[in-house]
């Protein structure tokens, strides 16, 4: 009996010590830095910069949680709505973040921008952009700061289509009326799942295959470019571009089909169309990594 009592006393003492050691370790607060990879469009501005803009918000998923914590870029620093702590200082953890922040998101179902509301303007593009970043780090590796940069920088999840119109008509004034881009599920809605690898789109909730934009503006002599985000495709898909415009007193409607293309996340697909004698002709296509620099909204420059 004495031996049993001594064993129980020893076991309870060890357990108490372990709990005391664990609780005596002060929680270590987590901080972050973040950049956008292969992009020059911020969430709130088209100013060329790889960094985020003042007031931008991202959602961060801690390894132990399926709900996010909002972080805001203020005064050159990221500040969280509530303090975030490392689970421990020994193990490696995976941190996932997304932008722009949306209330009500979970790691299994992140709310994404509604692509069907796009205007085609470069200045509005950032409102519909969607980015994801993942960093696998331990406390000792990063000295407590999770860094979303380099290979772990935020990446575009959508594809970007740029439609450049060139006026090769006579001296007549060309007034744009409506333009329409269509393609299978180009603008369909869903949530995004970051709970497993690889990350992926969830099932489509609202199928949208077409986007129509009313412009009602004069086509400048140097041309004009529209910027539209579309969902990436797993297989090659054709796109159809339709345009209505007036030349003098006459109204024209023209359309053309783009070649079947597999649209990949983070890529820019530039289509150049020319108006000739009332017809819309596809003059050229380019596919490059997405880096947009605004130069009067009439010229698109891409570089690595």
C-alpha positions as CSV (number, residue, x, y, z in Angstrom):
1,X,0.0,0.0,0.0
2,X,2.8,2.4,0.9
3,X,4.5,1.7,-2.5
4,X,1.2,2.4,-4.3
5,X,0.7,5.7,-2.5
6,X,4.3,6.7,-3.2
7,X,3.8,6.0,-6.9
8,X,0.6,8.0,-7.1
9,X,2.3,10.9,-5.2
10,X,5.3,10.8,-7.6
11,X,3.1,10.7,-10.7
12,X,0.9,13.6,-9.6
13,X,4.0,15.7,-8.7
14,X,5.5,15.1,-12.2
15,X,2.2,16.0,-13.9
16,X,1.9,19.2,-11.8
17,X,5.5,20.2,-12.8
18,X,4.8,19.6,-16.5
19,X,1.7,21.8,-16.3
20,X,3.6,24.4,-14.4
21,X,6.4,24.4,-17.0
22,X,4.0,24.7,-19.9
23,X,2.0,27.5,-18.3
24,X,5.1,29.4,-17.2
25,X,6.1,29.9,-20.9
26,X,4.9,33.4,-21.8
27,X,2.9,33.4,-25.2
28,X,4.9,34.8,-28.0
29,X,3.1,37.3,-30.2
30,X,3.3,36.8,-34.0
31,X,3.9,39.5,-36.6
32,X,3.9,39.5,-40.4
33,X,5.3,41.2,-43.5
34,X,3.8,40.7,-46.9
35,X,4.5,41.4,-50.6
36,X,2.8,40.6,-53.9
37,X,4.7,38.3,-56.3
38,X,4.8,39.1,-60.0
39,X,2.3,41.9,-59.8
40,X,2.2,45.7,-59.9
41,X,-1.4,46.3,-59.0
42,X,-2.3,47.0,-55.4
43,X,-5.6,46.2,-53.8
44,X,-6.6,49.9,-53.6
45,X,-4.5,51.5,-56.3
46,X,-3.1,51.0,-59.7
47,X,0.2,52.6,-58.8
48,X,3.1,50.3,-59.8
49,X,4.4,48.7,-56.6
50,X,5.0,45.2,-55.3
51,X,3.9,46.2,-51.9
52,X,0.5,46.7,-50.3
53,X,-1.2,50.1,-50.0
54,X,-2.2,52.0,-46.9
55,X,-5.5,50.6,-45.6
56,X,-5.3,47.2,-47.4
57,X,-6.7,44.3,-45.4
58,X,-5.8,40.6,-45.5
59,X,-7.2,37.6,-43.7
60,X,-4.7,35.3,-41.9
61,X,-5.4,31.7,-40.9
62,X,-3.4,30.5,-37.9
63,X,-2.4,26.8,-38.0
64,X,-4.7,26.0,-35.1
65,X,-7.8,27.9,-36.5
66,X,-10.2,27.6,-39.4
67,X,-11.4,31.1,-39.0
68,X,-9.3,34.1,-40.0
69,X,-7.9,37.2,-38.3
70,X,-8.0,40.5,-40.1
71,X,-4.7,42.4,-40.5
72,X,-4.6,46.0,-41.8
73,X,-1.6,47.7,-43.4
74,X,-1.2,51.0,-41.5
75,X,1.8,53.3,-41.4
76,X,4.1,50.7,-43.2
77,X,3.2,48.0,-40.7
78,X,0.7,45.1,-40.5
79,X,-1.6,45.3,-37.4
80,X,-4.0,42.6,-36.4
81,X,-7.5,43.1,-35.1
82,X,-6.7,40.8,-32.2
83,X,-3.3,39.6,-31.0
84,X,-1.9,36.4,-32.7
85,X,0.5,34.0,-30.9
86,X,2.8,31.2,-31.9
87,X,1.5,27.8,-30.9
88,X,5.0,26.8,-29.8
89,X,8.6,27.8,-30.6
90,X,9.8,24.4,-31.8
91,X,7.6,23.1,-34.6
92,X,7.1,24.3,-38.2
93,X,3.7,25.6,-39.0
94,X,1.8,26.6,-42.2
95,X,0.3,30.0,-42.3
96,X,-2.1,31.0,-45.1
97,X,-3.3,34.5,-45.9
98,X,-5.6,35.9,-48.6
99,X,-6.6,39.3,-49.9
100,X,-8.8,41.2,-50.0
101,X,-10.2,40.4,-46.5
102,X,-13.9,39.4,-46.5
103,X,-16.0,39.0,-43.3
104,X,-17.4,35.5,-42.9
105,X,-14.6,33.6,-44.6
106,X,-13.3,30.3,-43.4
107,X,-10.3,28.3,-44.5
108,X,-12.6,25.8,-46.3
109,X,-14.6,28.6,-47.9
110,X,-13.0,32.0,-48.5
111,X,-15.3,34.5,-50.0
112,X,-14.1,35.8,-53.4
113,X,-14.9,39.0,-55.3
114,X,-17.9,38.9,-57.7
115,X,-16.4,39.0,-61.2
116,X,-19.7,39.7,-62.8
117,X,-19.6,43.3,-61.5
118,X,-16.4,44.3,-63.3
119,X,-16.2,47.5,-65.2
120,X,-13.2,46.9,-67.4
121,X,-11.4,49.9,-66.0
122,X,-7.8,49.5,-64.8
123,X,-8.6,51.8,-61.8
124,X,-11.3,49.3,-60.7
125,X,-9.3,46.1,-61.3
126,X,-8.0,45.9,-57.7
127,X,-11.5,45.7,-56.3
128,X,-11.9,42.3,-58.0
129,X,-8.4,40.9,-57.7
130,X,-7.9,37.8,-55.4
131,X,-4.6,36.7,-53.9
132,X,-3.3,33.8,-51.8
133,X,-0.1,33.3,-49.9
134,X,1.3,30.4,-47.8
135,X,4.4,30.3,-45.6
136,X,5.8,27.3,-43.8
137,X,8.0,28.4,-41.0
138,X,9.1,27.8,-37.4
139,X,9.6,30.5,-34.8
140,X,13.4,30.1,-34.8
141,X,13.6,30.3,-38.6
142,X,11.9,33.6,-38.9
143,X,12.5,35.1,-35.4
144,X,8.8,35.3,-34.8
145,X,7.8,37.2,-38.0
146,X,5.9,35.3,-40.7
147,X,7.1,36.7,-44.0
148,X,5.0,36.5,-47.1
149,X,7.6,37.4,-49.7
150,X,9.7,35.7,-52.3
151,X,8.4,32.2,-53.0
152,X,5.8,32.8,-50.3
153,X,4.6,36.1,-51.7
154,X,0.9,36.7,-52.5
155,X,0.0,35.2,-55.9
156,X,-2.9,35.9,-58.2
157,X,-5.6,33.3,-58.3
158,X,-7.5,34.7,-61.3
159,X,-6.3,35.1,-64.9
160,X,-6.3,38.6,-66.4
161,X,-7.6,39.3,-69.9
162,X,-6.6,42.6,-71.5
163,X,-8.6,43.7,-74.6
164,X,-6.9,46.4,-76.6
165,X,-8.9,48.2,-79.3
166,X,-7.2,50.0,-82.1
167,X,-8.9,52.4,-84.4
168,X,-7.9,51.8,-88.0
169,X,-10.9,53.3,-89.6
170,X,-11.1,56.6,-91.5
171,X,-11.0,60.0,-89.8
172,X,-14.6,59.4,-88.6
173,X,-15.2,59.5,-84.9
174,X,-15.8,56.1,-83.4
175,X,-18.1,56.1,-80.3
176,X,-18.2,52.9,-78.3
177,X,-21.5,51.6,-77.1
178,X,-21.4,48.1,-75.5
179,X,-18.8,45.4,-75.3
180,X,-19.3,41.8,-74.2
181,X,-16.9,39.1,-73.3
182,X,-18.1,35.5,-73.0
183,X,-16.5,32.1,-72.2
184,X,-17.5,29.1,-70.2
185,X,-17.6,30.0,-66.5
186,X,-15.3,33.0,-67.1
187,X,-17.2,35.0,-64.4
188,X,-18.9,32.2,-62.3
189,X,-18.9,32.6,-58.5
190,X,-17.6,30.2,-55.9
191,X,-15.6,30.2,-52.7
192,X,-11.9,29.2,-52.4
193,X,-10.6,26.3,-50.3
194,X,-7.2,26.6,-48.5
195,X,-7.7,23.8,-46.0
196,X,-6.0,21.2,-48.1
197,X,-3.1,21.1,-50.6
198,X,-3.4,21.9,-53.4
199,X,-5.7,24.9,-52.8
200,X,-8.7,24.9,-55.1
201,X,-11.9,26.5,-56.1
202,X,-15.0,25.0,-54.5
203,X,-18.1,24.1,-56.6
204,X,-19.6,26.9,-58.6
205,X,-22.5,28.6,-56.8
206,X,-23.6,31.0,-59.5
207,X,-22.7,30.2,-63.2
208,X,-21.9,33.3,-65.2
209,X,-20.5,32.9,-68.7
210,X,-20.8,36.4,-70.0
211,X,-20.0,40.0,-68.9
212,X,-21.5,43.0,-70.7
213,X,-20.2,46.5,-70.2
214,X,-21.7,49.8,-71.3
215,X,-19.1,52.3,-72.2
216,X,-20.6,55.2,-74.2
217,X,-17.3,56.8,-74.8
218,X,-15.3,57.9,-77.8
219,X,-12.5,55.6,-78.9
220,X,-9.2,57.6,-78.6
221,X,-6.9,57.9,-81.5
222,X,-4.3,55.8,-79.7
223,X,-6.8,53.1,-78.8
224,X,-8.2,51.8,-75.5
225,X,-7.7,48.8,-73.3
226,X,-10.2,46.9,-71.1
227,X,-9.0,44.7,-68.2
228,X,-11.1,41.8,-67.1
229,X,-10.4,39.0,-64.5
230,X,-11.6,35.5,-65.3
231,X,-11.5,32.2,-63.6
232,X,-8.6,29.9,-64.6
233,X,-9.6,27.0,-66.8
234,X,-8.4,23.4,-66.6
235,X,-8.8,22.9,-70.4
236,X,-8.6,25.1,-73.4
237,X,-11.6,27.4,-73.8
238,X,-12.6,29.8,-76.5
239,X,-13.6,33.4,-75.7
240,X,-16.0,35.5,-77.7
241,X,-15.7,39.3,-77.9
242,X,-18.6,41.4,-79.2
243,X,-18.6,45.2,-79.7
244,X,-21.2,47.7,-80.8
245,X,-20.2,51.2,-81.8
246,X,-21.2,54.1,-84.0
247,X,-19.2,55.7,-86.8
248,X,-20.7,58.9,-88.0
249,X,-24.5,58.3,-88.2
250,X,-24.2,54.5,-88.6
251,X,-24.3,51.8,-85.9
252,X,-22.1,48.7,-86.2
253,X,-22.0,45.4,-84.3
254,X,-18.9,43.2,-84.7
255,X,-17.7,40.0,-83.0
256,X,-14.8,37.6,-83.1
257,X,-13.7,34.5,-81.3
258,X,-10.3,34.2,-79.5
259,X,-8.3,31.0,-80.0
260,X,-8.9,28.1,-77.5
261,X,-6.7,28.8,-74.6
262,X,-6.0,27.3,-71.2
263,X,-6.2,30.3,-68.9
264,X,-3.8,29.9,-66.0
265,X,-3.8,31.8,-62.7
266,X,-1.4,34.7,-62.6
267,X,-1.0,35.0,-66.4
268,X,-2.0,38.0,-68.5
269,X,-3.7,37.3,-71.9
270,X,-3.5,40.4,-74.2
271,X,-5.7,40.5,-77.2
272,X,-5.3,43.3,-79.7
273,X,-8.3,44.0,-82.0
274,X,-8.5,46.5,-84.8
275,X,-11.6,48.2,-86.2
276,X,-11.4,48.1,-90.0
277,X,-14.4,49.0,-92.2
278,X,-16.9,48.1,-89.6
279,X,-15.2,44.8,-88.8
280,X,-13.5,43.6,-85.7
281,X,-10.2,41.9,-86.5
282,X,-8.0,40.0,-84.1
283,X,-4.5,41.2,-84.8
284,X,-2.4,39.5,-82.2
285,X,-2.3,37.7,-78.8
286,X,0.3,37.6,-76.0
287,X,0.6,35.5,-72.9
288,X,2.9,36.8,-70.1
289,X,3.2,36.9,-66.3
290,X,0.9,39.5,-64.9
291,X,2.5,42.8,-64.2
292,X,0.4,45.8,-65.1
293,X,1.7,49.3,-65.3
294,X,-0.8,52.1,-66.0
295,X,0.3,54.5,-68.8
296,X,-2.9,56.4,-69.5
297,X,-5.0,53.2,-69.6
298,X,-4.1,52.8,-73.3
299,X,-0.9,50.9,-73.1
300,X,-0.1,47.6,-71.4
301,X,3.5,46.8,-70.3
302,X,4.6,43.4,-69.0
303,X,8.0,42.3,-67.7
304,X,9.5,39.7,-65.4
